[in-house]
């Protein structure tokens, strides 16, 4: 798991984990969303990975292009 750099300073995303065919993104409230090639498509997931590594634009891209393409969501684990 990697810390999201948040270069803009106002992202709701805190960290991410990249796997071969998947990325999981955690928000500041610990809610996580997982996006995979089979569900979201390779081009979308690869762009999510690219933006995660860059540390900028990830939340915007998710809200505009990938919002409902996640495989699963985990709401605030441990609560």
Backbone as a chain_set.jsonl record, in Angstrom:
{"seq": "XXXXXXXXXXXXXXXXXXXXXXXXXXXXXXXXXXXXXXXXXXXXXXXXXXXXXXXXXXXXXXXXXXXXXXXXXXXXXXX", "coords": {"N": [[0.836, -1.166, 0.0], [0.497, 2.213, -0.79], [1.103, 5.613, 0.107], [-0.98, 8.205, -1.007], [0.162, 10.92, -2.84], [-1.103, 13.416, -3.129], [-0.801, 15.991, -4.486], [-2.239, 18.29, -5.117], [-3.298, 19.028, -2.732], [-5.897, 18.894, -1.794], [-7.247, 16.48, -2.006], [-9.566, 13.792, -1.463], [-8.506, 11.314, -1.214], [-6.389, 8.962, 0.368], [-4.595, 6.766, 0.25], [-3.343, 4.003, -1.775], [-3.358, 0.84, -3.509], [-1.658, -1.005, -5.843], [-2.139, -3.677, -8.027], [-1.573, -6.424, -10.329], [-3.855, -6.553, -12.151], [-5.579, -4.746, -11.041], [-6.601, -1.981, -8.962], [-6.79, -0.625, -5.734], [-8.327, 1.883, -3.912], [-8.134, 4.059, -1.176], [-10.054, 6.24, 0.766], [-10.018, 9.265, 2.78], [-11.689, 8.715, 4.929], [-11.352, 6.052, 5.335], [-12.888, 4.416, 3.738], [-12.891, 2.122, 1.071], [-12.368, 1.457, -2.416], [-12.313, -0.868, -5.013], [-11.005, -1.4, -8.179], [-11.062, -3.225, -11.181], [-9.605, -4.886, -14.083], [-11.519, -6.687, -15.388], [-14.021, -5.564, -14.634], [-13.968, -2.641, -14.748], [-12.416, -2.197, -16.965], [-9.395, -2.343, -18.855], [-8.148, 0.098, -19.918], [-9.23, 2.144, -18.228], [-8.5, 1.276, -15.623], [-5.714, 1.221, -15.885], [-5.249, 3.963, -16.256], [-6.121, 4.921, -13.788], [-4.149, 3.768, -12.177], [-1.879, 5.113, -13.157], [-2.463, 7.821, -12.48], [-2.591, 7.558, -9.716], [0.073, 6.973, -9.025], [1.25, 9.331, -9.949], [0.145, 11.126, -8.164], [-1.804, 13.041, -8.372], [-4.959, 14.184, -9.516], [-6.483, 11.871, -9.33], [-8.905, 11.496, -7.792], [-10.649, 13.178, -9.189], [-10.685, 11.97, -11.741], [-11.814, 9.5, -11.049], [-14.381, 10.323, -10.196], [-15.399, 11.344, -12.574], [-15.03, 9.394, -14.593], [-14.929, 6.72, -13.637], [-16.648, 6.208, -11.588], [-18.858, 4.373, -10.846], [-17.805, 1.933, -11.515], [-16.513, 0.158, -9.895], [-15.404, -2.925, -8.334], [-15.798, -3.788, -5.706], [-16.736, -2.284, -2.592], [-15.608, -1.127, 0.522], [-16.875, -0.055, 3.446], [-15.601, 2.014, 5.84], [-13.774, 0.112, 7.506], [-13.8, -1.979, 10.401], [-15.675, -0.676, 11.893]], "CA": [[0.0, 0.0, 0.0], [1.281, 3.444, -0.922], [0.43, 6.862, 0.449], [-1.263, 9.061, -2.15], [0.932, 12.15, -2.638], [-2.04, 14.534, -3.002], [-0.075, 17.195, -4.873], [-3.132, 19.459, -5.123], [-3.547, 19.388, -1.353], [-7.301, 18.827, -1.386], [-7.827, 15.211, -2.427], [-10.14, 12.96, -0.416], [-7.838, 10.009, -1.282], [-5.246, 8.901, 1.278], [-3.626, 5.736, -0.133], [-3.755, 3.115, -2.859], [-2.572, -0.381, -3.698], [-1.683, -1.45, -7.237], [-1.874, -5.082, -8.33], [-1.453, -6.622, -11.775], [-5.067, -6.218, -12.898], [-6.488, -4.092, -10.097], [-6.142, -0.943, -8.037], [-7.7, -0.317, -4.646], [-8.135, 3.267, -3.485], [-8.707, 4.374, 0.127], [-10.365, 7.644, 1.023], [-9.619, 9.729, 4.109], [-12.548, 8.102, 5.958], [-11.004, 4.631, 5.271], [-13.69, 3.685, 2.757], [-12.055, 1.73, -0.059], [-12.986, 1.003, -3.657], [-11.4, -1.673, -5.808], [-11.315, -1.37, -9.615], [-10.31, -4.286, -11.861], [-9.722, -4.972, -15.544], [-12.78, -7.261, -15.871], [-15.195, -4.715, -14.366], [-13.807, -1.259, -15.218], [-11.699, -2.175, -18.24], [-7.956, -2.095, -18.757], [-7.766, 1.515, -20.068], [-9.619, 2.922, -17.04], [-7.67, 0.858, -14.488], [-4.348, 1.687, -16.128], [-5.233, 5.407, -16.006], [-6.182, 5.072, -12.332], [-2.803, 3.456, -11.671], [-0.988, 6.214, -13.555], [-2.78, 8.993, -11.67], [-2.22, 7.254, -8.33], [1.529, 7.122, -8.919], [1.543, 10.761, -10.131], [-0.265, 11.837, -6.965], [-2.669, 14.17, -8.71], [-6.027, 13.957, -10.485], [-7.124, 10.567, -9.169], [-10.297, 11.641, -7.349], [-11.404, 13.777, -10.296], [-10.88, 10.939, -12.765], [-12.778, 8.53, -10.533], [-15.731, 10.901, -10.199], [-15.843, 11.611, -13.939], [-14.904, 8.274, -15.525], [-14.937, 5.372, -13.059], [-17.428, 6.286, -10.352], [-19.63, 3.173, -10.503], [-17.176, 0.776, -12.148], [-15.742, -0.593, -8.901], [-15.791, -4.304, -8.033], [-16.357, -3.804, -4.369], [-16.525, -1.137, -1.731], [-15.601, -1.462, 1.932], [-17.155, 1.135, 4.234], [-14.971, 2.203, 7.14], [-13.533, -1.157, 8.179], [-13.614, -1.948, 11.848], [-16.784, -0.006, 12.593]], "C": [[0.89, 1.241, 0.0], [0.449, 4.643, -0.481], [0.225, 7.67, -0.833], [-0.617, 10.42, -1.896], [0.067, 13.4, -2.507], [-1.367, 15.878, -3.309], [-0.946, 18.444, -4.869], [-3.461, 19.923, -3.708], [-4.988, 19.27, -0.9], [-7.994, 17.531, -1.804], [-8.429, 14.457, -1.249], [-9.485, 11.575, -0.341], [-6.582, 10.031, -0.405], [-4.178, 7.893, 0.853], [-4.204, 4.861, -1.235], [-2.869, 1.875, -2.863], [-2.765, -0.839, -5.139], [-1.332, -2.926, -7.306], [-1.874, -5.229, -9.844], [-2.671, -6.131, -12.549], [-6.072, -5.448, -12.051], [-5.792, -2.934, -9.401], [-7.224, -0.772, -6.977], [-7.318, 1.056, -4.117], [-8.844, 3.469, -2.153], [-8.912, 5.875, 0.231], [-9.995, 7.992, 2.463], [-10.459, 9.126, 5.224], [-12.372, 6.582, 6.027], [-11.953, 3.784, 4.424], [-12.774, 3.335, 1.594], [-12.895, 1.234, -1.226], [-11.932, 0.262, -4.462], [-11.896, -1.714, -7.25], [-10.45, -2.402, -10.321], [-10.518, -4.232, -13.363], [-11.066, -5.559, -15.98], [-13.983, -6.333, -15.701], [-15.072, -3.325, -14.994], [-13.142, -1.161, -16.582], [-10.246, -1.772, -18.048], [-7.591, -0.613, -18.917], [-8.089, 2.372, -18.838], [-8.714, 2.57, -15.864], [-6.227, 1.326, -14.679], [-4.223, 3.193, -15.903], [-5.307, 5.683, -14.506], [-4.811, 4.811, -11.705], [-1.834, 4.599, -11.949], [-1.212, 7.442, -12.669], [-2.421, 8.777, -10.209], [-0.729, 7.473, -8.119], [1.928, 8.592, -9.05], [1.173, 11.571, -8.893], [-1.172, 13.018, -7.217], [-3.722, 13.755, -9.728], [-6.82, 12.675, -10.309], [-8.598, 10.694, -8.779], [-11.168, 12.227, -8.456], [-11.685, 12.748, -11.37], [-11.897, 9.9, -12.306], [-14.189, 9.098, -10.636], [-16.268, 11.112, -11.607], [-15.891, 10.376, -14.837], [-15.14, 6.884, -14.926], [-15.863, 5.218, -11.863], [-18.125, 4.986, -9.943], [-19.052, 1.894, -11.097], [-16.356, -0.064, -11.167], [-16.307, -1.999, -8.722], [-16.438, -4.407, -6.667], [-15.925, -2.575, -3.587], [-16.523, -1.651, -0.296], [-15.778, -0.154, 2.703], [-16.463, 1.07, 5.583], [-14.756, 0.898, 7.903], [-13.332, -0.996, 9.676], [-14.73, -1.282, 12.611], [-18.009, -0.886, 12.603]], "O": [[1.9, 1.302, 0.701], [-0.765, 4.673, -0.677], [1.142, 7.803, -1.644], [-0.83, 11.011, -0.837], [0.466, 14.352, -1.837], [-1.372, 16.786, -2.478], [-0.444, 19.544, -4.64], [-3.855, 21.071, -3.503], [-5.283, 19.52, 0.269], [-9.218, 17.504, -1.938], [-7.87, 14.475, -0.152], [-9.862, 10.756, 0.496], [-5.812, 10.991, -0.43], [-2.989, 8.128, 1.066], [-5.381, 4.958, -1.583], [-1.777, 1.869, -2.295], [-3.892, -1.035, -5.595], [-0.348, -3.37, -6.715], [-2.145, -4.267, -10.563], [-2.528, -5.37, -13.506], [-7.274, -5.492, -12.312], [-4.569, -2.907, -9.267], [-8.416, -0.773, -7.281], [-6.143, 1.353, -3.902], [-10.01, 3.102, -2.003], [-8.058, 6.669, -0.164], [-9.696, 7.107, 3.265], [-9.991, 9.033, 6.358], [-13.147, 5.898, 6.696], [-11.83, 2.56, 4.4], [-11.966, 4.163, 1.172], [-13.976, 0.672, -1.049], [-10.793, 0.715, -4.576], [-13.059, -2.023, -7.51], [-9.241, -2.458, -10.095], [-11.467, -3.624, -13.856], [-11.71, -4.991, -16.863], [-14.875, -6.324, -16.549], [-15.98, -2.883, -15.697], [-13.287, -0.154, -17.276], [-9.919, -0.959, -17.183], [-6.798, -0.102, -18.127], [-7.294, 3.232, -18.457], [-8.214, 3.462, -15.179], [-5.593, 1.78, -13.727], [-3.194, 3.654, -15.408], [-4.628, 6.582, -14.008], [-4.374, 5.541, -10.816], [-1.063, 4.998, -11.076], [-0.254, 8.032, -12.168], [-1.993, 9.712, -9.532], [-0.321, 8.093, -7.136], [2.832, 9.055, -8.355], [1.808, 12.584, -8.599], [-1.298, 13.901, -6.369], [-3.415, 13.054, -10.693], [-7.748, 12.419, -11.077], [-9.451, 10.052, -9.392], [-12.311, 11.805, -8.632], [-12.81, 12.66, -11.861], [-12.745, 9.47, -13.088], [-15.096, 8.417, -11.116], [-17.481, 11.063, -11.812], [-16.712, 10.317, -15.752], [-15.516, 5.963, -15.65], [-15.847, 4.182, -11.198], [-17.989, 4.55, -8.8], [-19.744, 0.878, -11.171], [-15.579, -0.918, -11.593], [-17.496, -2.245, -8.922], [-17.486, -5.029, -6.499], [-14.914, -1.934, -3.874], [-17.332, -2.505, 0.065], [-14.938, 0.742, 2.624], [-16.719, 0.163, 6.376], [-15.488, 0.612, 8.85], [-12.769, -0.008, 10.146], [-14.744, -1.309, 13.842], [-19.045, -0.497, 13.144]]}, "num_chains": 1, "name": "protein.A"}
